[in-house]
Amino acid sequence: MLGSPPPGPARPGFWRSPLRGPWLTSVFGSILLVGVTLLFVTGLLSYAAYNPDLAPGNDQTPNKGLLGFYLFSWPTSPYWLYRLTQGVHVTLGVVLIPVLLAKLWSVIPKLFSWPPLRSPSHALERLSLLLLVGGALFEFVTGVLNIQLHYIFPGSFYTLHFYGAWVFIGAFVVHVAFRIPTMARALRSRRWRTELRVPTARTEPEPPDATGLVTPNPAPPTMSRRGALGMVGAGSLALLVVTAGQSIGGSLRKTALLAPHGQQPHTGPNGFQINKTAADVGIRAQDIGPQWRLVVRGAGQEKTFTREQVLALPQHTAALPIACVEGWSTDDQLWTGVRLSDLAALVGLRHGPPGVFVESAQRGGPFSSTHLRDNQVRDLRSLLALRVNGAVLSMDHGYPARVIVPANPGVHNTKWVTRLTFGAPQ
């Protein structure tokens, strides 16, 4: 009969941990409520930083429709903005993994509740729970794989992560709407100080209630709730220590053991991180050799420069980091080159230069070109860089010339630049 659960995890006495209950679940849930909200906001900011509404080539998530309602012109100040928002997004996502796993452990009896559907509202809650758990696992797993550059999932990470985030947050909002009153009551039911003083020997199950989380057949405790919270907190702290250094930089960079770009790859002026080498994207010697030319177009004009001619133009220096979607970033590097606004002036766009379409010698790939907004071109720190930290750019850092723009995602600081078209059609 439907009213009698089958043998196994649907039986009330199957899950026997005396720690499970609405209070412990609500503690983990309250942490995730704050953490996931911040993750979602910083994720939206990360997407906005790519200026996806500027041109189709910038948008790795086509057909977003109303999901791009909030997009705005990404600013160039403060220059460390993208480094901060993406560093927080990635580091927080990694740190929350133990909390997420603990929350799933604490509510696992609910996943097998019987009967599966009791009413239309219960059916909606169950659907939201399925989307919530599936969405959370999908977002965290694809995020971690992206950090490690392991693209073993089908399709583009950007598209999958973007749409997965909206599915997850929709289910998250529905779940919170259903559960926030229960969570508030549970948190008020016990005092933190009192609960954290209870040792393992005196740990008892919470009083039974309608949540179905409290087991009717508890096993002897092997850990206190204090110990469970401490174990989860220690796991999160450990992940913070081995992850955050890739974003914070300085001496902490050596502690970023889980980050593939956490350590300085080389020494010297060009000894800072990169995602892809020149060989990775098929740059050939003839693409960047003596025959290399920079073509600048705009306002019906076109001019071509050798590298020596570009070097003869007025040179300026800006201290800017490289920050990437995987969460890693460099410390400020000293870039020297020609201002993008000065290059616009050479083709008749001296006053209020428009945006620019940047093309690379890289053949193919989603980031072989990019559109930059007019505010990015007009910022005096935006350069076509030829040197870094006093040395000529290495091949892997974009020799003979690359774009560097304040607060810009790393992949939009295009390397191996061959053509700049100011005011290009979008």
C-alpha positions as CSV (number, residue, x, y, z in Angstrom):
1,M,0.0,0.0,0.0
2,L,1.0,3.6,-0.7
3,G,0.8,4.5,3.0
4,S,3.3,1.9,4.1
5,P,6.9,2.7,3.0
6,P,8.9,-0.1,1.4
7,P,11.9,-1.5,3.2
8,G,15.1,0.6,2.9
9,P,15.8,4.3,3.2
10,A,12.1,5.3,3.1
11,R,11.6,3.7,6.5
12,P,11.7,6.2,9.4
13,G,14.2,4.1,11.4
14,F,16.6,3.6,8.5
15,W,18.6,6.8,9.2
16,R,19.8,6.6,12.8
17,S,22.2,9.5,13.5
18,P,21.1,11.3,16.6
19,L,22.6,14.6,15.3
20,R,20.0,15.0,12.5
21,G,17.3,17.5,13.2
22,P,15.9,20.8,12.3
23,W,18.4,22.8,14.4
24,L,21.5,21.4,12.8
25,T,20.0,21.5,9.3
26,S,19.0,25.1,9.9
27,V,22.5,26.1,10.9
28,F,23.9,24.7,7.7
29,G,21.0,26.2,5.8
30,S,21.5,29.7,7.2
31,I,25.2,29.6,6.2
32,L,24.2,28.5,2.6
33,L,21.4,31.1,2.5
34,V,24.0,33.9,2.9
35,G,26.8,32.1,0.9
36,V,24.7,31.1,-2.1
37,T,23.2,34.6,-2.4
38,L,26.7,36.1,-2.5
39,L,27.8,33.4,-5.0
40,F,24.9,34.2,-7.3
41,V,25.4,38.0,-7.1
42,T,29.2,37.7,-7.9
43,G,28.3,35.2,-10.6
44,L,26.0,37.8,-12.2
45,L,28.8,40.4,-12.0
46,S,31.2,38.0,-13.6
47,Y,28.9,37.6,-16.5
48,A,28.3,41.4,-16.8
49,A,32.1,42.0,-16.9
50,Y,32.3,40.3,-20.3
51,N,30.0,43.0,-21.7
52,P,27.9,40.2,-23.4
53,D,25.3,42.7,-24.6
54,L,27.9,44.7,-26.5
55,A,28.3,42.3,-29.4
56,P,27.5,38.6,-30.2
57,G,31.2,37.7,-30.1
58,N,31.4,38.7,-26.4
59,D,28.4,36.5,-25.5
60,Q,29.2,32.9,-24.7
61,T,25.6,32.3,-23.6
62,P,23.3,32.9,-26.7
63,N,19.5,33.2,-26.4
64,K,19.7,34.4,-22.8
65,G,16.6,36.6,-23.3
66,L,15.2,38.1,-20.1
67,L,18.0,36.5,-18.1
68,G,20.3,39.4,-19.1
69,F,17.9,42.0,-17.8
70,Y,20.4,43.4,-15.3
71,L,23.4,43.9,-17.6
72,F,25.2,47.2,-17.5
73,S,28.3,48.8,-18.9
74,W,31.2,47.3,-16.9
75,P,33.3,50.0,-15.3
76,T,37.1,50.3,-15.4
77,S,37.4,51.7,-11.9
78,P,38.4,50.4,-9.4
79,Y,40.9,48.6,-11.6
80,W,40.9,45.6,-9.2
81,L,37.1,45.2,-9.4
82,Y,37.0,42.0,-11.5
83,R,39.9,40.5,-9.5
84,L,37.8,41.1,-6.3
85,T,34.4,39.9,-7.5
86,Q,35.7,36.8,-9.3
87,G,38.1,35.9,-6.5
88,V,35.3,36.1,-4.0
89,H,33.0,34.0,-6.3
90,V,35.5,31.2,-6.8
91,T,37.0,31.1,-3.3
92,L,33.6,31.2,-1.6
93,G,32.3,28.5,-3.9
94,V,35.1,26.2,-2.9
95,V,34.8,27.1,0.8
96,L,31.1,26.3,0.8
97,I,31.6,22.7,-0.4
98,P,31.9,21.1,3.0
99,V,28.8,23.1,4.2
100,L,26.8,21.9,1.1
101,L,27.8,18.3,1.7
102,A,26.9,18.6,5.4
103,K,23.5,20.1,4.5
104,L,22.8,17.3,2.1
105,W,23.8,14.7,4.7
106,S,21.5,16.4,7.3
107,V,18.4,16.2,5.0
108,I,19.0,13.0,3.2
109,P,16.0,11.3,4.9
110,K,13.8,13.9,3.3
111,L,14.9,12.8,-0.1
112,F,13.3,9.4,0.6
113,S,10.1,10.6,2.4
114,W,7.0,8.5,1.9
115,P,4.6,8.9,0.3
116,P,6.6,10.8,-2.4
117,L,3.7,13.2,-3.2
118,R,1.0,14.2,-0.7
119,S,-0.5,17.3,-2.3
120,P,0.0,19.8,-5.1
121,S,2.1,22.1,-2.8
122,H,4.1,19.1,-1.7
123,A,4.7,18.1,-5.3
124,L,6.0,21.6,-6.1
125,E,8.3,21.5,-3.0
126,R,9.6,18.1,-4.1
127,L,10.2,19.3,-7.6
128,S,12.1,22.3,-6.2
129,L,14.1,20.0,-4.0
130,L,15.1,17.9,-7.0
131,L,16.1,20.9,-9.0
132,L,17.8,22.4,-5.9
133,V,20.0,19.3,-5.1
134,G,20.7,18.6,-8.8
135,G,21.4,22.3,-9.6
136,A,23.7,22.7,-6.6
137,L,25.7,19.6,-7.4
138,F,25.9,20.6,-11.1
139,E,27.0,24.2,-10.3
140,F,29.6,23.2,-7.8
141,V,31.0,20.3,-9.8
142,T,31.3,22.3,-13.1
143,G,32.8,25.3,-11.2
144,V,35.5,23.1,-9.6
145,L,36.3,21.5,-12.9
146,N,36.6,24.9,-14.6
147,I,39.0,26.1,-11.9
148,Q,41.2,23.0,-12.7
149,L,40.7,23.5,-16.5
150,H,39.2,20.0,-16.8
151,Y,36.5,20.5,-19.4
152,I,35.1,17.0,-19.4
153,F,31.5,18.1,-19.6
154,P,29.8,18.5,-23.0
155,G,29.4,22.0,-24.4
156,S,30.6,25.4,-23.2
157,F,31.3,25.9,-19.5
158,Y,29.9,29.5,-19.8
159,T,26.6,28.4,-21.3
160,L,26.2,25.4,-18.9
161,H,27.1,27.3,-15.8
162,F,25.0,30.3,-16.7
163,Y,21.8,28.5,-17.3
164,G,22.5,26.0,-14.5
165,A,22.8,28.9,-12.1
166,W,19.4,30.3,-13.1
167,V,17.8,26.9,-12.6
168,F,19.5,26.4,-9.3
169,I,18.6,29.9,-8.0
170,G,15.0,29.5,-9.0
171,A,14.7,26.2,-7.0
172,F,16.6,27.8,-4.2
173,V,14.2,30.7,-3.9
174,V,11.2,28.3,-3.9
175,H,12.8,26.1,-1.3
176,V,13.7,29.1,1.0
177,A,10.1,30.4,0.7
178,F,8.8,27.1,1.9
179,R,11.4,26.6,4.6
180,I,12.3,30.0,6.1
181,P,9.6,29.9,8.8
182,T,10.7,26.4,9.9
183,M,14.4,27.4,9.8
184,A,13.7,30.5,12.0
185,R,11.8,28.4,14.5
186,A,14.5,25.8,14.6
187,L,17.3,28.3,15.2
188,R,15.3,29.9,18.1
189,S,14.7,26.5,19.7
190,R,18.3,26.1,20.9
191,R,21.0,28.5,22.1
192,W,24.3,28.3,20.3
193,R,26.4,28.6,23.5
194,T,24.5,25.9,25.2
195,E,24.6,23.5,22.3
196,L,28.3,24.0,21.7
197,R,29.1,23.0,25.3
198,V,27.4,19.6,25.0
199,P,30.0,16.8,24.7
200,T,29.5,13.6,22.7
201,A,28.4,11.6,25.8
202,R,25.5,13.9,26.5
203,T,24.4,14.4,22.9
204,E,20.7,13.5,22.4
205,P,18.4,13.7,19.4
206,E,16.3,16.8,19.0
207,P,12.6,16.4,19.9
208,P,10.5,14.8,17.2
209,D,8.7,17.3,15.0
210,A,7.0,17.5,11.6
211,T,10.2,17.8,9.6
212,G,10.9,14.1,9.7
213,L,14.6,14.6,10.2
214,V,14.7,13.3,13.7
215,T,15.2,9.5,13.8
216,P,12.8,7.5,15.9
217,N,15.5,4.9,16.5
218,P,18.7,6.8,17.3
219,A,22.1,5.1,17.4
220,P,24.6,5.9,20.2
221,P,26.3,9.3,19.4
222,T,29.8,9.1,18.1
223,M,30.2,12.9,17.7
224,S,28.6,15.9,19.2
225,R,26.9,18.7,17.2
226,R,29.8,20.8,18.3
227,G,32.1,18.3,16.7
228,A,30.1,18.1,13.5
229,L,30.1,21.9,13.1
230,G,33.8,22.0,13.9
231,M,34.6,19.3,11.4
232,V,32.7,21.2,8.6
233,G,34.3,24.5,9.7
234,A,37.8,22.9,9.6
235,G,37.1,21.6,6.2
236,S,36.0,25.0,4.9
237,L,39.0,26.6,6.6
238,A,41.4,24.2,5.0
239,L,39.9,24.8,1.5
240,L,40.2,28.5,2.1
241,V,43.9,28.2,3.0
242,V,44.7,26.2,-0.1
243,T,42.5,28.2,-2.5
244,A,42.4,31.9,-1.6
245,G,46.1,32.6,-2.3
246,Q,45.5,32.4,-6.0
247,S,43.3,35.5,-5.8
248,I,44.9,37.4,-2.9
249,G,48.4,37.0,-4.2
250,G,51.6,38.0,-2.4
251,S,53.1,35.5,0.0
252,L,49.7,33.6,0.2
253,R,50.1,32.6,-3.4
254,K,52.4,29.8,-2.3
255,T,49.5,28.3,-0.2
256,A,47.2,27.9,-3.2
257,L,47.9,24.2,-3.5
258,L,44.6,23.3,-5.2
259,A,44.9,26.0,-7.9
260,P,46.7,25.0,-11.1
261,H,47.8,28.6,-11.5
262,G,48.5,29.2,-7.8
263,Q,52.3,29.3,-8.0
264,Q,54.5,31.6,-10.0
265,P,55.3,29.5,-13.1
266,H,58.6,31.2,-13.8
267,T,60.9,34.0,-12.5
268,G,61.7,37.3,-14.1
269,P,59.5,40.0,-15.6
270,N,57.3,37.6,-17.6
271,G,57.1,35.1,-14.8
272,F,53.4,35.3,-13.9
273,Q,50.4,33.2,-14.7
274,I,48.8,32.4,-18.0
275,N,46.0,30.1,-19.1
276,K,47.2,29.2,-22.6
277,T,50.6,29.4,-24.2
278,A,51.2,30.5,-27.8
279,A,51.7,26.9,-28.8
280,D,48.3,26.0,-27.2
281,V,46.4,28.3,-29.5
282,G,48.5,27.6,-32.6
283,I,50.5,30.8,-32.8
284,R,53.2,30.3,-35.4
285,A,56.6,32.1,-35.7
286,Q,55.5,33.8,-38.9
287,D,52.4,35.2,-37.2
288,I,54.5,37.3,-34.8
289,G,57.8,37.6,-36.6
290,P,59.3,40.6,-38.4
291,Q,56.4,40.5,-40.9
292,W,53.9,41.2,-38.1
293,R,51.8,44.3,-38.7
294,L,49.3,46.2,-36.6
295,V,46.3,47.4,-38.6
296,V,44.3,50.3,-37.0
297,R,40.9,51.2,-38.6
298,G,38.3,53.8,-37.8
299,A,36.2,56.7,-39.2
300,G,36.9,55.5,-42.8
301,Q,40.7,55.4,-42.3
302,E,43.2,52.6,-42.0
303,K,46.8,52.7,-41.0
304,T,49.4,49.9,-40.7
305,F,52.3,49.9,-38.3
306,T,55.4,47.7,-37.9
307,R,56.4,46.9,-34.3
308,E,59.1,49.5,-34.5
309,Q,56.6,52.1,-35.5
310,V,54.4,51.2,-32.7
311,L,57.3,51.5,-30.3
312,A,58.0,55.0,-31.7
313,L,54.6,56.2,-30.6
314,P,54.2,57.8,-27.2
315,Q,54.6,55.1,-24.5
316,H,52.7,55.0,-21.2
317,T,52.8,52.7,-18.2
318,A,50.0,51.3,-16.1
319,A,50.0,49.0,-13.1
320,L,47.3,46.4,-13.6
321,P,46.6,42.8,-12.7
322,I,45.4,39.9,-14.8
323,A,42.3,38.3,-13.4
324,C,40.6,35.2,-14.9
325,V,37.3,33.5,-14.5
326,E,38.9,30.5,-12.9
327,G,39.6,32.7,-9.9
328,W,43.3,33.2,-10.2
329,S,44.9,36.6,-10.6
330,T,48.3,38.1,-10.7
331,D,49.6,40.9,-8.6
332,D,49.8,44.3,-10.3
333,Q,52.2,44.2,-13.3
334,L,53.8,47.2,-14.9
335,W,52.6,47.3,-18.5
336,T,54.0,49.7,-21.0
337,G,52.6,50.5,-24.4
338,V,50.4,52.9,-26.5
339,R,47.1,54.1,-25.1
340,L,44.1,52.8,-27.0
341,S,42.7,56.3,-27.1
342,D,45.9,57.5,-28.8
343,L,45.6,54.8,-31.4
344,A,42.0,55.9,-32.0
345,A,43.2,59.5,-32.5
346,L,45.6,58.3,-35.3
347,V,42.5,57.4,-37.4
348,G,40.6,60.6,-36.7
349,L,38.8,59.6,-33.5
350,R,40.5,62.0,-31.1
351,H,37.5,63.3,-29.2
352,G,35.3,60.7,-27.5
353,P,36.6,57.6,-29.2
354,P,34.1,54.7,-29.6
355,G,34.5,51.1,-28.6
356,V,37.0,48.9,-30.4
357,F,37.0,45.4,-32.0
358,V,40.3,43.7,-31.2
359,E,41.5,40.8,-33.3
360,S,44.3,38.4,-32.6
361,A,46.7,36.3,-34.7
362,Q,45.1,33.3,-32.8
363,R,43.1,31.3,-35.3
364,G,39.7,30.3,-34.0
365,G,38.5,29.8,-30.4
366,P,35.9,31.7,-28.5
367,F,38.3,34.4,-27.3
368,S,40.4,35.1,-30.3
369,S,38.7,38.5,-30.6
370,T,36.8,40.8,-28.4
371,H,34.7,44.0,-28.4
372,L,35.7,46.7,-25.8
373,R,33.3,49.5,-24.8
374,D,34.0,53.1,-25.3
375,N,34.6,53.7,-21.6
376,Q,37.3,51.0,-21.7
377,V,39.0,52.7,-24.7
378,R,38.8,56.1,-23.1
379,D,40.4,55.0,-19.8
380,L,44.0,56.3,-19.9
381,R,45.2,53.1,-18.4
382,S,44.0,51.0,-21.3
383,L,47.0,50.1,-23.4
384,L,48.2,48.1,-26.4
385,A,51.0,46.8,-24.3
386,L,54.5,46.0,-25.8
387,R,56.4,45.5,-22.6
388,V,55.7,44.3,-19.0
389,N,57.8,45.0,-15.9
390,G,60.4,46.6,-18.1
391,A,60.9,43.6,-20.4
392,V,59.6,42.8,-23.9
393,L,56.5,40.7,-23.7
394,S,57.1,36.9,-24.0
395,M,55.4,34.9,-26.7
396,D,53.1,33.4,-24.1
397,H,52.1,36.8,-22.7
398,G,51.2,38.1,-26.2
399,Y,54.3,39.3,-28.0
400,P,54.4,41.4,-30.1
401,A,51.4,43.3,-28.6
402,R,48.5,42.7,-26.3
403,V,45.6,44.6,-24.9
404,I,45.4,45.4,-21.2
405,V,42.4,47.1,-19.7
406,P,41.5,47.9,-16.1
407,A,39.0,45.6,-14.4
408,N,38.7,43.5,-17.5
409,P,38.4,39.7,-17.5
410,G,41.7,38.1,-18.5
411,V,40.4,36.5,-21.7
412,H,39.3,39.9,-23.0
413,N,42.8,41.3,-22.6
414,T,43.5,39.9,-26.0
415,K,47.0,38.7,-26.9
416,W,48.9,38.6,-30.2
417,V,46.9,41.6,-31.5
418,T,46.9,42.2,-35.2
419,R,43.9,44.5,-35.8
420,L,42.0,47.3,-34.0
421,T,38.8,48.5,-35.5
422,F,37.4,51.5,-33.7
423,G,33.6,51.9,-34.0
424,A,33.2,48.5,-35.5
425,P,29.6,47.3,-36.2
426,Q,28.2,45.4,-33.3
